[in-house]
Amino acid sequence: MLISRSDNSNIALWWWTIDRFLLTLFSILIIVGIFLVMASSQHLAQSFNIFSHYFTLRHILFVIISLPIIFLFSLLNEKQTKAISIIGLIITIFLLLIILINGSEIKGAKRWIYFSGFSFQPSELCKPFYVIVNAWFLTLWIEGKNFPGWAWSIVSLILISSLLLIQPDVGMTIVIILTWCFQLFITGIPLIIIICLTLAVPLFVILTYHNFDHVKIRIDGFLEGTTYQVTKSLQSFEFGGFWGTGPGEGFYKKFLPDAHSDFVFAVAAEEYGILICLIIILIYSLVVYRAFSLSFINKNLFFIIAVSGLAFQFGIQTLIHMASNTNLIPTKGMTLPFLSYGGSSMISSAITVGILLSLTRKNISHNPIKKQLNLKSANE
């Protein structure tokens, strides 16, 4: 169906103001994710004596839920995005507190809330909302408003990081802290602060190593080269070669714990080959590059900090997943946006994409779309 420029319907107005290049890249990732979950989860379903496409169908359900989320968030203007992000962050912080009291413990961590056969991880939703709220805090601080934005930024970081570490979820904590540091860097802070933050990174690693047993085990395994999951992951890359073994023909994926989530990139390498992995890396790189490019052509400080922050967070999560799959860093249990199985991860990615598409819409920070296009039509 073709949409005419003279069409003033909401769908048409949305279509002509959205960044269609970003939308196309995200659509490709969503489609690829369905095939990778299908390839990586069948053996897992069989081991549970359930329908072989059980996880695939659930993943498709998550996709169906996420599509309207992307669309609805992409319709928001700047004020609405700020308001919903503040409310969303408050709710997720409240849920993180609830988890510590009544959360279900799995593998020594309390991260999930269960209802009606579904598990929900509030920390996933915390990520995009925190980026927007922190961008707002930093903008108020830099622009000299009568609001202690820097103090609220630090307090919110400490609060969220503390709640995540208590679970414990070191991987998610690292993503939040790195995103905060990047957003602070974008604001143009003095060099001395950047140096102090850089020196604090090894201190954080040392503290987590000595205070969290699972972190110590993963780092020791990484240094000694004895991590079972990574060994099988590397064998998947080697066995797949350049062209891959073919869909459904993977062997080492059967021995990968959480192959459909934490090691889905290794499954892609084994069944579809290094070539497909390079294409996937290219798509993620284009997403980050496009978002950065759009952020720095705008003079709105909030826009710059928010869009670049979302792009950085999206990219760093991708980088951590791929690096842990290839033994470049210790395993983190990090999902790959849109490609890994998981409802919480999918919805979080959908919110991220929706906000990115909203903030990068043409002139969205100044006027409603309909008014802009109507004025354009009148002038013509």
Buried (B, 14 or more C-beta within 10 A) or exposed (E): EEEEEEBEEEEBBBBBBBBEEBBEBBBBBBEBBBBBBBBBBBBBBEEEEEEEBBBBEBBBEBBEEBBEBBBBBBBBBBEEBBEBBBEBBEBBBEBBBEBEEEBEEEEEBBBBBEEEEEBBBBBBBBBBBBBBBBBBBBBBBBEEEEBEBBEBBBEBBEEBBEBBBBBBBBBBBBBBBBBBBBBBBBBEBEEEEEEEBEEEEEEBBEEBBEEBEBBEEBBEBBEEEEBEBBBBBBBBBEBBEEEBBEEEEBBBBBBBEBBBBBBBBBBBBBBBBBBBBEBBBEBBEBBBEBBBEBBEEBEBBBBBBBBBBBBBBBBBBBBBBBBBBBBEBBBBBBBBBBBBBBBBBBBBBBBBBBBBBBBBBEEBBEEEBBEBBEEEEEEE
